[in-house]
Amino acid sequence: MPVKNRFAEMHPEITAWRRDLHENPEILFETHRTAAMVAEKLREFGCDEVVPGIGRTGVVGVIHGKTTASGKVVGLRADMDALPIHEQTNLPYASKTPGAMHACGHDGHTAMLLGAAKYLAETRNFDGTAVVIFQPAEEGGGGGREMCADGMMDRWNIQEVYGMHNWPGLPVGQFAIRPGPFFAATDLIEITLEGRGGHAAKPQDTIDTTLMGAHLVTVLQSIVSRNADPVGQIVVSITSFETSSKAFNVIPQRVHLKGTVRTLSNELRDLAETRMGEICQGVASTFGGTITLDYQRNYPVMVNHDDQTAFAAEVAQSVSGSCQEAPLVMGGEDFAFMLEERPGAYIVVGNGDTAMVHHPEYNFNDDTIPAGCSWYAGIIEGRMPAA
């Protein structure tokens, strides 16, 4: 099951789709043009069913094999949304939308899954049903959660689900994967500190929220260094510190902090939330102010299932000749919601020596397309072999 010749033939066509998507990025759930293009292509390919509007702006396509006696249904997922970043690539097909760009390669993911869908609809060389899933709002909006909440898995009786992401630094067309926890849970924190503002020359008459906040930022790091098991994976980052006054001679009444917590186990996630609440109350009590914590559980840990991971690695090895073990990733991935509902696996494919994702100079490497399409198609043909 090496790189399929059909995808070499289709390479220019798929590249053209990808570059059109790159020129026209859409953010979060506003993927209206992208979803319309995807639905139109799936209908052109002859998919047996094409349903837009799943998870607000997601699209689902259904392709039956030559036979369906196995009763198996396997889902393949690609994300469609872009990022609120101003592109700095100077490419001829650079973003035409100011302040938006495909800085994570979702244009490539969508194009590769479209290519696989066209091939599968042409050949139908499998026994079962393939469901191709095009998801909005991966970049912070929880589009995967919304598609699942719309009943996608039960509606099409999806039994397993697989996803893929490009990976800068990994050679083009090479793959990497790992079983178990892979991408981190990504929780959001907002903290409001309330004190007593006043003149900077009379600190004794104030409750200094700047001092409270400075202590809080420092003490929160004790969760990582003194509460969590050192062999666990946890990150606590305070990324914004904003005072209610910007004057030189005013001690502010209020301070607002923002940040993120990243963990690779539910136990550490619970520990972080509990200790953060205790620390906030302790610091507030020490200085005589009040601290309100808003801890928002965002994407869960993305956990690959063992059997499906082994199979995904076999397909990858057949395509590229190797599949290495991927490192743990403290970034988030909302494919986690789909893997909570169904067994499956998520793999990364090499994007070569390019800028890292989420960088204004990043660009998806079109040379990756044949390998990515072959992996998607190989999952279907290998998991549901023709009778």
N, C-alpha and C positions, 0 to 999 in steps of 0.2 A: 504494500500500500504506500509506495513512494509518492512524491509530488505528481499529481495527475496531469497528463498531457493536456487535458481539456482546459485546465486552469492556465497553462502556458498560452494556449490559444486565446483565452478570454482576458488575459492580463491587461492588454490595452483598454478594453472596454471597462473592466473593473476599476482601473486607474482613473479613467475619465469620470466615473461615478464618484470616486473618492475625492477628486480634485474639485468637482462641482460642490460636493458637501463642504469641502474645506473653504471654498469661497463664500459659502452662505451659512455660517455658524448660527446656531440657536441655543439659548441658555435654558437650563432647568426644564420646565414643562412647556415652554414656548416653542417646542419642536414641530410646529405646524407644517412648514414647508418640507422638512425632512421626512416627517411621517407620511405626508401625501406622496412624496417621491417613492418611499419604500413601498407603500400600498400599491401604487401604480405599477412598479416593477414586479411585485409578487403576482399581480393579476396578469401581467404580460407573460410571466413565466408559466402560467397555467396552474398555479397553486389551487388546491381543492377548496380552500376557504381562506379568505383574507378579512380580518376583523380589526378595524382601527378603533381608537378610543378606549383601549384597555389601560387602566392606570392613568386616565386622563388623556394622554397623547401617545400611548404606546400602540404598537401594531403587532398582531399575531398572524402568522401564515401557517397553513396546514398542508402537508404533502403526504399523501398515501403512497406506500410502496406498491410494487407490482402485485404483492399479496399482503394481507394484513392478518393472516391466520395466527401469527404469534401473539397478537393482542398487545404488543409492546408499543409504548409511546415515549419518545425521547425528545427533550427540548434542547434547543441551542439558543443562547442569548448573546446579543450585542447591545451596547449602549450607544445613544445617538446624540447626546447633548455636548455643548461646548462650554468654555470657561469665560468669565468676565475679565479677559486679559487683552491688552492691545498688542496685536501681532507685530513682530519686528524681524520677519524673515526676508522681506523684499522678494518673495516668490511671485512669479507671474499669476499664480492662482491664489494669492494671499487673500485673507478675509476682506470682504467688501463691507463688513459691518463694524463700525468703530467701536472699540471696547469689547469685542467678542472675538474669540478665535478657538479653533480646535487645537488646543495646547496639550491634549492628553491622548490624541489619536483615535477618538471615538468615530471620527470620519472613516478611518481605516477599518475599524471593527465592523461598522455598519456595511461598508462596501464588501468586505470579505464574506460576511454572512449572506449578503445578497448574491454574491458569486456562487457560494455553496448552494443556496436555494435554487438558483437557476439550473445548476448541474443536477441537483437531486430531482427537480421537477422534470428534467429531460430524461434522465436514466431510470429513476425509480427502482434501482437495483438493490432493494432491501425488502424485508418482510416485517411490516409494522407501519408506524406513522411518525413522521418527523414534524415537530412544531418549532418554527423559527420565531424568536421573540426579539422584538426591537423596542428597547426600553428608553424612556426619557429620564432626565433628572437624576443621573447617577452622582453628579458633582454636588452633593449636599442636599438634594431635594427628596431623596428616598423613593425614587421612581420604582425600584424593585419591590419595595414594601407596598406601594400603591397598586402595582399590577397583581401582586399576590392577594391583596385585600379585595380586589375586584373578582376574585374567585378563579383566576386563570388556571391554576394547577388542577382544580377539580373539573372545571368546565371542559378542558381538553384531555382530562385523565393523564396528565403528564406524570410519568413514573420516575424519570431521572432527568437531570438538567445539567448542562455543561456551559462554561463560559471561558473567555480568553481575553488577555490584555497584552498589548505590545510592551516591550521592555528595552529601553535604551541601555547600551552597554553590553547586551547579550548579542552575539553574532546573528546576522540576518538569517531567519529561517530556522534557528536553533530554538529549543524549548527547555523550560524548567518548571518544575512542579514540586509540591511536597504534600504529604498527607497531614490531616489534623489541622490545628490552627495555622493559618497562613497570613491573613491580613487582620489588623487589630480592630478592636472596638474603638469607636471614635466618639467620645462624649464631649459635650460642650458645657462650659461653666461661666456663669455671670455672677458677680459678687458685688453687692452694694454696701458700702461702709458709711455709717451716719455718725457724726460727732457733734461738736459745737464750734462753729466757725468764729473767727475773730481776727484781731490785729496781730500781725506777726511779731510785733514788739511786746505783746502781752500773752505769751503762750500759756501762762498759768491760768488764764481765764477761758481757755479753750479745751476741747477734746480733739486732738490733732489727728485727723483722718489720714493725712499723708504718712505720718509716723506709724499709725496702725496698719496702713496698707503695706508699707515697706517691711514691717515685721511679718505680716501675713504672707507676703510673697516668699520670704525666706523660710518661714516655718512650714509652709506647704510642701517644700522639698523634702521634709523629714518623712513624708509618706513613702517616698522612693527609697531614701537612704536608711530609714530606721524602722519602718513598719512592714514593708513588703519583703518577702523572701528574696534574697539577693540573686537567686537563680531565675526568678520570674522576670517577665518583661512588662515594664510599666514606665510611662512618661507622664509627667505633670508639667505643663508649660503655661505660664501666665504671659499672654501676648499683648495685652492692652492695659494701661494704667492711666486713667483719666480723672483729673480733679475738677471739682465744680467751679473753681476759681483759677484764673490764669495770671492773676496779679502778683507782683513781687512782694507785696506787704500784707497779703491776706492768707490766713490759714483756712483752708476750704472746709465747708460744712459737709461735703460729700465726696466720696471717691468711688469710681466704678471700675471694676476689673473684669477682664475677659480672658478666657484661656481654653485649653483642651486637655483631656486625659485620654491616654492610649493604653490599652491593656490587651493581653492575649489569653485571658481566662476570665470566666465569670466571677471566680473567687476574688481575683485582684480588682475587678471592677467594683464589686460590693465593698471591698476594703477601702478603695479610694473614695467612694462616695461617703461612707460612714466616717472615716477619719477627717475628710474635708469638712464635714459638718461640725465635728467635735472641735477641730482646730479653729474654725471661724468663731464659734462661741467662746472658746478659751481666750482668743486674742481680744475679742470684744469686751469680755469681762475684765481682762487685764487693764485695758485703757479706759473703760467706762463708756464706751460707745456701743453701737449696735451693728451687727453684720448679718446681712441676708444673703443666703446662698441659693442660687437657682441651678441645680445640677440636672442637665438634660441628657438623657440616654439617647444617643443618636444611632449610628450603625453598630450592630453587634459584631462580635468576633466572626470572621469568615472561616468556617471549618470545612475542609475537604474530607469527604468520606473515603475510607480506605480502599474499598473494592473499585469504586469509580475512578479514584486517583490512579490506581495501578493500571486500569484499562486506558485512561487518558494518556498515561506515560507510554504505554505500548503503541498506541496510535502515533504519538509524537515521534517515537523512535523509528517507526516504520516510514514516516514522512522524511525525517531529516538525518536519520542514522544514529541519533543520540538524544537523550533527554536527561538533563542533570537535575540535581536536587536544588530547589530554589531556597534562598534565604528567607527567614522570617521578615515580614514587612510591617512596620508600625503605622503605615498609611491605612486608610479605610477603603472598603469596597462594598457597595450595597447589594452585590450578588449574594452577600451573606443572608439576606432575607429569603432568597429562593432556596439556598442550601439548608435553611431551617425548615422549609416545607417539604423538600424532596432530597433524596440522596443525589450526589453529583460531585463535580470537581471543576476547579478553576485553574487554568494554566497560563503561563506567560510565554510569549514568542519574541524572539530577538528583533530589535529595531536597528541594530548596528550602532555605530559611533555617532550618535546624534545628541543634541541637547536633551536634558532630562525633561520628563513630562512636567507640565505646569510652568514651563519657562517660555518667555515670549519669542524665543528663537527655535523652539521645538517644531519638528515636522515629522509626520508619519512617513516611514520609508516604504515606498511602493514596491520595492523588491521583496518585501515580506509577504505580499499578497498570495502568490501561489502556494506557499507553505501553509499559511493560515487557512486558506480555503480548503486545502487538502485535508487539514486536521479536522475541520468542521465536518466535511463530507465523510471522512474516515470514521468519525464517531458514530454516525448513522449507519453506515454500511457494516462496520465492525460489531456494533452492539445489536443490530437487527439483521443478521446476514440473510441474504435471499434464500428462500426455501428451495 
